[in-house]
Amino acid sequence: MSFNIAVAGKGGSGKTSVAGLIIRYLKRNGS
C-alpha cells in the first residue's frame, strides 16, 4: 500500500492516472 503514499505525494497532478496504471500493473502480475 506504499504506492498510495507515493501517488499522494505527487501533488495531485494526474495521481488518478498514475494510480490506475499501478493497479493495472499489479493486476497483470497477479499480485
VODREN-690415 format. One record per residue: z negated, y, x negated of N, C-alpha, C in turn; residue number from 1. Coordinates in nm, 2 decimals, padded with zeros to 4 digits. Layout:
n.up, n.north, n.east, ca.up, ca.north, ca.east, c.up, c.north, c.east, k
Z, Y, X, Z, Y, X, Z, Y, X, NUM
...
//
This chain:
n.up, n.north, n.east, ca.up, ca.north, ca.east, c.up, c.north, c.east, k
00.00, -00.12, -00.08, 00.00, 00.00, 00.00, 00.00, 00.13, -00.09, 1
00.01, 00.11, -00.22, 00.00, 00.22, -00.31, 00.13, 00.31, -00.29, 2
00.24, 00.25, -00.25, 00.36, 00.32, -00.23, 00.35, 00.43, -00.13, 3
00.26, 00.41, -00.03, 00.24, 00.51, 00.07, 00.19, 00.64, 00.01, 4
00.10, 00.63, -00.08, 00.04, 00.74, -00.15, 00.14, 00.81, -00.23, 5
00.23, 00.73, -00.30, 00.33, 00.79, -00.38, 00.43, 00.87, -00.30, 6
00.46, 00.82, -00.19, 00.56, 00.89, -00.10, 00.50, 01.01, -00.04, 7
00.37, 01.01, -00.01, 00.30, 01.12, 00.05, 00.29, 01.23, -00.06, 8
00.28, 01.20, -00.18, 00.27, 01.29, -00.29, 00.40, 01.36, -00.32, 9
00.51, 01.32, -00.25, 00.64, 01.38, -00.27, 00.65, 01.52, -00.22, 10
00.55, 01.56, -00.14, 00.55, 01.70, -00.08, 00.62, 01.70, 00.05, 11
00.65, 01.58, 00.11, 00.70, 01.58, 00.24, 00.85, 01.59, 00.24, 12
00.92, 01.59, 00.12, 01.06, 01.61, 00.12, 01.13, 01.48, 00.13, 13
01.18, 01.44, 00.25, 01.25, 01.32, 00.26, 01.16, 01.20, 00.24, 14
01.04, 01.21, 00.27, 00.95, 01.09, 00.25, 00.98, 00.98, 00.35, 15
01.03, 01.02, 00.46, 01.06, 00.92, 00.56, 01.18, 00.83, 00.51, 16
01.28, 00.89, 00.45, 01.39, 00.82, 00.39, 01.34, 00.73, 00.28, 17
01.25, 00.78, 00.20, 01.20, 00.70, 00.08, 01.12, 00.58, 00.14, 18
01.04, 00.61, 00.23, 00.96, 00.50, 00.29, 01.05, 00.39, 00.35, 19
01.15, 00.43, 00.42, 01.25, 00.34, 00.48, 01.31, 00.25, 00.37, 20
01.35, 00.32, 00.26, 01.42, 00.24, 00.15, 01.32, 00.14, 00.09, 21
01.19, 00.18, 00.07, 01.09, 00.09, 00.02, 01.07, -00.02, 00.11, 22
01.05, 00.00, 00.24, 01.03, -00.10, 00.33, 01.14, -00.20, 00.33, 23
01.27, -00.15, 00.33, 01.39, -00.23, 00.33, 01.39, -00.32, 00.20, 24
01.35, -00.26, 00.09, 01.35, -00.33, -00.04, 01.24, -00.44, -00.03, 25
01.13, -00.41, 00.02, 01.02, -00.52, 00.03, 01.06, -00.63, 00.12, 26
01.13, -00.59, 00.23, 01.17, -00.70, 00.33, 01.28, -00.79, 00.26, 27
01.36, -00.73, 00.18, 01.47, -00.80, 00.12, 01.41, -00.90, 00.02, 28
01.31, -00.86, -00.05, 01.24, -00.95, -00.14, 01.15, -01.05, -00.08, 29
01.13, -01.03, 00.05, 01.04, -01.12, 00.13, 00.90, -01.11, 00.10, 30
00.86, -00.99, 00.05, 00.72, -00.96, 00.02, 00.65, -00.91, 00.14, 31
//
